[in-house]
Amino acid sequence: MKLGTLLRGAVFALAASAAAIAPSSAEDEKVSWKMAGTFSSSLPQLGTLGKRVESQIAKVSGGSLEIRFYEPNALVPPLEVFDAVSVGAIDAAFSTPGFWGGKVPALQVFAALPFGPASPEYMAWFYFGGGKEIFDEIYAKYGIHSVMCGMLAPEGSGWFREEVKSVDDLAGLKLRFFGLGAKALEKFGVSAQLLAAPDVYPALDRGVIDGLEFVQPAIDLKMGFYQIAKHYYFPGWHQQSTFFDLMINKDKWDALSQTQQAQIEAVCGDNVRYGIAEGEAIQIPALKELKEKGVEIHQWSDEDLAKLKDAVDEVIAEQVAGDADFKRAYESFSSFREDYATWKDIGYLK
């Protein structure tokens, strides 16, 4: 057989082999989605992590997937995105599961747990301790598939015009507060409500609320709360770490190829890593600037934290008794945390 014939045969075989193993993304039809943001893209982490999904998925998918970020209210009001994704009115939304505690109490377990875990422990339970399976089942009931897509560092626990000497002095105040922590404060006579980001500063400015918690120093600085209130409290007992997720209409998710689904999961996994690292780094200059602007940093006493913990335990017991999915999710986490304590106690410096 001539050399030319051999070469032609080899080239043909190589081409056929390459076609057989070509990635499915080469055959994927382009998908263009609208993603509602619950926070402005200008807000560090809360919005920038959502905007980052838009840019990273374009790179990773080679243009096969377009997930365009829309500012709050551009598609639907921020606190209505759950329903909009559920019925397919919008394709996706970037938010935190805790926003939907009024609709789906169990989702609060997957957002931020008061006196709860730092990021490594929270992720260990979610990805390897049974949390993700429960999370997927809960969202699926509402026609949503959600992918964990960001994580925040510990938050501050309150801005006030006047110094608060004790948690007992919170009685009668109207506060913007998030999740299970809000329910715990109600045990102290607080009127707690969840306000969307655009409404928080005006509510504080007009006296509609007496104080608030929002997020971390870097984000709270951007919101300008120091212009009205000068007393800032720590630690963020109600949110030691907070998951953010990319909610996707389940029919839209199921219609994607496996490659496209993997691309979204990869981008969101990287977003979790990015969020943790960025969140820890940006608080340092933010705290310094807040102090320069006259903000006083306060820390709750051990006695106050013990009172808050008792209130949280009471709230958790009520939620467990009142909702089967909350019970299942929280018991899964609690069981994991019990076992994890063995490793935490010997593996980490106190």
Residue, then its C-alpha position, 0 to 999 in steps of 0.5 A: m500500500k502506498l504511503g499516500t493511501l496510508l496517510r489518507g486512511a489515517v486522516f480519515a480515521l482521526a477525523a471520525s474519531a474526533a467527531a465521535i468524541a466532540p463535546s456536546s457543547a459544539e452541538d448545543e443550541k444557544v440559550s439566552w436567559k433573563m436573570a432577575g437580580t434582587f440586589s443592584s449590580s453596584l452592591p458589592q457581593l450581593g449584586t456583583l456576584g450575580k453580575r459575575v455569573e453573567s460574564q463568567i458563563a459567557k466565557v465558560s460556555g463559549g457563547s452557548l449560554e447567555i444569562r443576562f443580569y437585570e437590575p431589581n424591578a427591571l423584570v419584577p420586584p425583588l421580593e416577587v422573583f420566586d413566584a416569577v421563576s416558579v411559573g416561568a415568567i422569568d428564566a432565573a433569579f439571583s438571590t438567597p433562599g432565606f428571602w422565601g422563608g414566608k413561602v417556604p420555611a425550610l429554605q431558611v435552613f439553606a440561607a443563614l442559620p443564627f449561631g450557625p456554621a462558618s463557611p467550611e462547615y456549612m458547605a460540608w453539610f450542604y454538599f456532602g452531608g445530605g443538605k443538597e438532596i433535601f434542597d433540590e427536593i424542596y425547590a422542585k415542588y415549586g417548579i424551580h431548580s436552584v444552584m448554590c452560587g455565592m457565599l457571604a462572610p459574617e454580617g453586622s447585626g445592627w445599625f442604630r441612631e442611639e447606643v443600645k446597652s442590652v438586647d432587652d432595650l430593643a423592645g418596641l423598636k421597628l427593625r429591618f431584619f432577615g430570616l430566623g434572626a428576625k423571628a428571634l428578635e420578636k421574642f424581645g418585643v421587636s417589630a421585625q420586617l424584611l425590606a428589599a434593598p432599595d427600600v432600606y435607606p429611605a425607611l431608616d431616613r424617614g423613621v419608618i424603621d428605628g434600625l436595621e441589619f443589612v449585610q457586611p461593613a463593605i456593603d453597609l458602607k456602600m449603602g450609606f447607613y453611617q450618614i443616619a446611624k453611628h452605632y454598628y453592632f457585632p458579631g452577626w449572630h444571625q448570619q455567620s455565613t450566608f448562601f446565595d443561589l441561582m434559581i432557575n425555572k425547572d423546565k428551562w433547566d431540564a431542557l439544557s444539555q448536560t454540558q450546559q448544566a455542568q457549565i452553570e454548576a462550575v461557574c456557580g461553584d467558582n462564585v462560591r469560592y470567589g464570594i468567600a475570598e472577596g468577602e473576607a478581604i473587603q471588610i478590612p478597609a471598609l471598617k477602617e473607613l467607617k471608623e473614620k466617618g465617626v461610626e462606633i463599633h460595638q460588640w454584644s456582651d456574652e450575656d446578650l449573646a446567651k439571651l439571643k441564643d435562647a430566643v433562637d433555640e425557641v424559634i427553631a423549635e417552633q419551626v421544626a414543629g410547624d413544618a415537615d420540610f424544615k424539620r427534615a432539613y434542620e435535623s439533617f444539619s444538626s446531626f451533621r453538626e454533632d458529628y462535625a464537632t469532633w473534627k472541629d474540636i481537634g482540627y482547629l485552633k480555639 
